[in-house]
Amino acid sequence: MNANDVVITGIGLVSSLGEGADTHWEKLSKPGMAPVLDAERFAPYTVHPLPEIDWTLQIAKRGDQRQMETWQRLGTYVAGLALDDAGIKSDEALCSSMDMVVAAGGGERDIAVDSDILAASGARSDFDVLLNEKLTTELRPTLFLAQLSNLLAGNISIVHKVTGSSRTFMGEEGAGVAAVETAAARIRSGQSTHMLVGGAFQTEHPDMLLGYELAGYLHRGDWKPVWQRQNSEGGGVVSGSGGAFLVLESRAHAEGRGAKIYTELGPVFSGRARRSRGELKDSLEALFQATNLPEGNLLTISGASGGHKATMTEKAVLEHRPGLAVRAFSSLTGHLKEAQFPFAVALAALAVSHKSTYPALDPVEEKPFEGAPRKVLATTVGYHQFEGMALVGAAD
């Protein structure tokens, strides 16, 4: 044990399954849990929608809620859940000295304005003049400013008074991996004592789905679990709305304030294989070597996206290690983009702290795990790029 060991003291989760760490543990640890799906609104694509949320529980001021789009409200809300869970939210001194690392996307576009521009362009040829007209008359500057990626962190600071240093990473799953990796490194080095880290993704917006589909990544047709989409129409990804935030602390800081400790966050490693050159398999093998897995059977929380090439390679590498009992949680939550890796780490921490396991989320492809896990591996392999792994273990 070391005073600068990284421990997890707060977990905030929202997905189609509900909100809160306890809700997700209860539902995911129960055999036969069915996904919550919406196959109508964005047909032929299926999404895992947000549950009903009373935003006032974490964002009390209506004015604060109004100036945020849904993804920022969601991220701010989930961050509040994590702070509450850690017993920090009501402590002004702890919040004011707390550092933050956020994984964020690029914001939501104004679909009404986009549609108006496209409709008008059918009857005009002076596109440059048309764009200038619309940009100066239809877009509100305050709305544009609210879409800046680092304003998710800004809103968390405003609403929850987390006013230490702040960093924002962009880049889909890679942003989530880099956020957790950076936060853990700062605590291990003694640069920070307590940090808020995580991200959120709101997929129920046409431009968010467009980002996946431009390269043909979205699954079409009837829903299937992550591992069973390889021969289906489309690209294999079924997206979801949700978020995950973690409160990380040094062991000394957590113990000093008498905090409840879920688990210890061990090594966190990232990779960025040049997939066009066929390097993904080697990159994953290198991450496994660096993580130095314990002997014996190991519960593994996989952030597999379902994307055909990435998930096929990941599955082959995982199956090469027969001791791994893998759980692809995206089968039940959908792909959460920037929040994918923090969500995987959170689920790993819940399994270790409860000294129990998750049943196979896909009974056809996932094997049972027996016993109480003392260490759990969390992984993510980006549907387009970036890979990451973290080993979560008992804090004693």
Buried (B, 14 or more C-beta within 10 A) or exposed (E): EEEBBBBBBBBBBBBBBBBBBEBBBEBBBEEEBEBBBBBEEBEEBBBBBBBEBEBEEBBEEEEBBEBBBBBBBBBBBBBBBBBBBBBBBEBEEBBEBBBBBBBBBEBBBBEEBBEEBEEBBEEEEEEEEBEEBBEEEEEEEEBEEBBBBBBBBBBBBBBBBBBBEBBBBBBBBBBBBBBBBBBBEBBBEEEBBBBBBBBBBBBBBBEBBEBBBEEEBBBBEEBBBBBBBBEBEBBBBBBBBBBBBBBBBBBBBBBEBEBEBBBBBBBBBBBBBEBEEEBBBEBBEBBBEEBEBEEEBBBBBBBBBBBBBBBBBBBEBBEEEEEBBBBBBBBBBBBBBBBBBBBBBBBBBBBBBBEBBBBBBBEEBBEEBEEEBBBBBBBBBBBBBBBBBBBBBBBE
